[in-house]
Amino acid sequence: MSDTFTPDNTNLLKKIKAFQGNQNEETFMSVFNELQGENAFLVIPTTEPVRGENKDENGWSTVEKGTQMTFTSVFEVENQMVLGAFTSQQTLMTWAKDMKPFVSIPARDVLDIAMENGISKIIIDSNQDTMFVLGRSI
């Protein structure tokens, strides 16, 4: 996998819609593979703004690996750790009802963070028309 990252959730949202219309292993894996690709990103609410460096022309900046962040959308549900993540600032605002600090992270990195921190499920765009649940077996 290369180190390039071009944030664009267009394909992710199309694949989530395709999965919702026809829930099977193929459409699920299509979403999963997009989450591991070089374009999908997820927006995660944090306790405070995360400051990065080297902003690009689109306003994205790089945060040094190992930077401590506290996500405010991690919950324990039925003895499992669940992370709420979003496909855009708008879907976060719909869920949160008011402005929250947040960080946008390549989705593949969110999957790694979840694995490293014992998170069993990632719920993307909770209770919205683009909702997708990604779980892992323990």
C-alpha positions as CSV (number, residue, x, y, z in Angstrom):
1,M,0.0,0.0,0.0
2,S,1.4,3.4,-0.9
3,D,1.6,6.4,1.4
4,T,-0.6,8.6,-0.8
5,F,-3.9,9.7,0.6
6,T,-6.5,11.7,-1.3
7,P,-9.5,12.3,0.9
8,D,-12.7,11.7,-1.0
9,N,-15.7,9.7,0.3
10,T,-17.6,9.6,-3.0
11,N,-16.9,5.9,-3.7
12,L,-17.4,5.0,0.0
13,L,-20.8,6.5,0.0
14,K,-21.8,4.8,-3.3
15,K,-20.6,1.4,-1.9
16,I,-22.5,1.9,1.4
17,K,-25.7,2.6,-0.6
18,A,-25.0,-0.5,-2.8
19,F,-24.6,-2.6,0.4
20,Q,-27.9,-1.2,1.8
21,G,-29.7,-2.1,-1.4
22,N,-28.3,-5.6,-1.5
23,Q,-26.7,-6.9,1.7
24,N,-24.4,-9.7,0.9
25,E,-20.7,-10.6,1.3
26,E,-19.7,-9.0,-2.0
27,T,-21.2,-5.6,-1.3
28,F,-20.0,-5.7,2.3
29,M,-16.4,-6.5,1.2
30,S,-16.6,-3.7,-1.4
31,V,-17.3,-1.2,1.5
32,F,-14.6,-2.8,3.6
33,N,-12.0,-2.7,0.8
34,E,-12.9,1.0,0.2
35,L,-12.3,1.7,3.9
36,Q,-8.8,0.3,3.5
37,G,-8.1,2.3,0.4
38,E,-6.4,5.6,-0.4
39,N,-9.5,7.8,-0.4
40,A,-11.9,7.0,2.4
41,F,-11.7,9.0,5.6
42,L,-13.8,9.1,8.7
43,V,-14.6,12.0,11.0
44,I,-14.4,11.3,14.7
45,P,-15.4,13.7,17.5
46,T,-12.7,14.5,20.0
47,T,-12.4,16.2,23.4
48,E,-10.4,19.0,21.9
49,P,-9.2,20.2,18.5
50,V,-6.2,18.3,17.1
51,R,-3.6,20.5,15.6
52,G,-1.6,19.2,12.7
53,E,1.2,20.7,10.5
54,N,1.8,21.2,6.8
55,K,-1.7,22.0,5.6
56,D,-2.3,21.2,2.0
57,E,-4.4,23.2,-0.4
58,N,-7.6,21.5,0.8
59,G,-7.0,22.3,4.4
60,W,-5.8,18.8,5.4
61,S,-2.8,18.6,7.7
62,T,-0.7,15.8,8.9
63,V,-0.6,14.8,12.6
64,E,2.5,13.1,13.8
65,K,2.1,9.3,14.5
66,G,1.6,8.8,18.2
67,T,-0.3,12.0,18.8
68,Q,-2.7,11.5,21.7
69,M,-6.3,12.0,20.8
70,T,-9.4,11.3,22.9
71,F,-12.4,10.3,20.9
72,T,-15.7,11.2,22.5
73,S,-17.7,8.7,20.4
74,V,-16.4,5.5,22.0
75,F,-19.1,3.6,24.0
76,E,-19.5,0.3,25.7
77,V,-22.5,-1.6,24.3
78,E,-23.3,-5.1,25.4
79,N,-19.8,-5.6,26.7
80,Q,-18.2,-4.4,23.5
81,M,-16.3,-1.2,22.7
82,V,-18.0,0.6,19.9
83,L,-16.6,3.6,18.0
84,G,-18.9,6.1,16.3
85,A,-17.4,7.5,13.1
86,F,-18.8,9.7,10.4
87,T,-18.4,10.2,6.6
88,S,-18.5,14.0,6.9
89,Q,-18.7,16.9,9.3
90,Q,-22.4,17.2,8.3
91,T,-23.2,13.6,9.3
92,L,-21.4,14.3,12.6
93,M,-23.4,17.4,13.2
94,T,-26.7,15.6,12.5
95,W,-25.7,13.0,15.1
96,A,-24.2,15.4,17.7
97,K,-26.9,18.1,17.3
98,D,-24.2,20.8,18.0
99,M,-20.6,21.6,17.0
100,K,-18.0,19.3,18.4
101,P,-14.2,19.3,17.9
102,F,-13.3,16.5,15.5
103,V,-10.5,15.0,13.5
104,S,-10.7,13.5,10.0
105,I,-8.5,10.4,9.6
106,P,-7.9,8.1,6.7
107,A,-10.4,5.2,7.3
108,R,-7.6,2.6,7.0
109,D,-5.9,4.3,10.0
110,V,-9.2,4.3,12.0
111,L,-9.4,0.5,11.4
112,D,-5.9,0.2,12.8
113,I,-6.7,2.4,15.8
114,A,-9.8,0.3,16.5
115,M,-7.8,-3.0,16.4
116,E,-5.0,-1.5,18.7
117,N,-7.5,-0.3,21.2
118,G,-9.9,-3.3,21.5
119,I,-12.8,-1.7,19.7
120,S,-15.1,-4.4,18.4
121,K,-17.4,-2.3,16.2
122,I,-17.3,0.8,14.2
123,I,-20.7,2.4,13.5
124,I,-20.4,4.8,10.6
125,D,-23.1,7.6,10.4
126,S,-25.2,6.2,13.2
127,N,-29.0,6.3,12.5
128,Q,-28.6,8.1,9.2
129,D,-29.2,7.0,5.6
130,T,-25.5,6.2,5.1
131,M,-25.2,4.0,8.2
132,F,-22.8,1.1,8.0
133,V,-21.7,-1.2,10.9
134,L,-18.3,-2.9,10.8
135,G,-17.7,-5.5,13.4
136,R,-15.0,-8.0,14.1
137,S,-14.9,-11.3,15.8
138,I,-13.1,-11.5,19.1
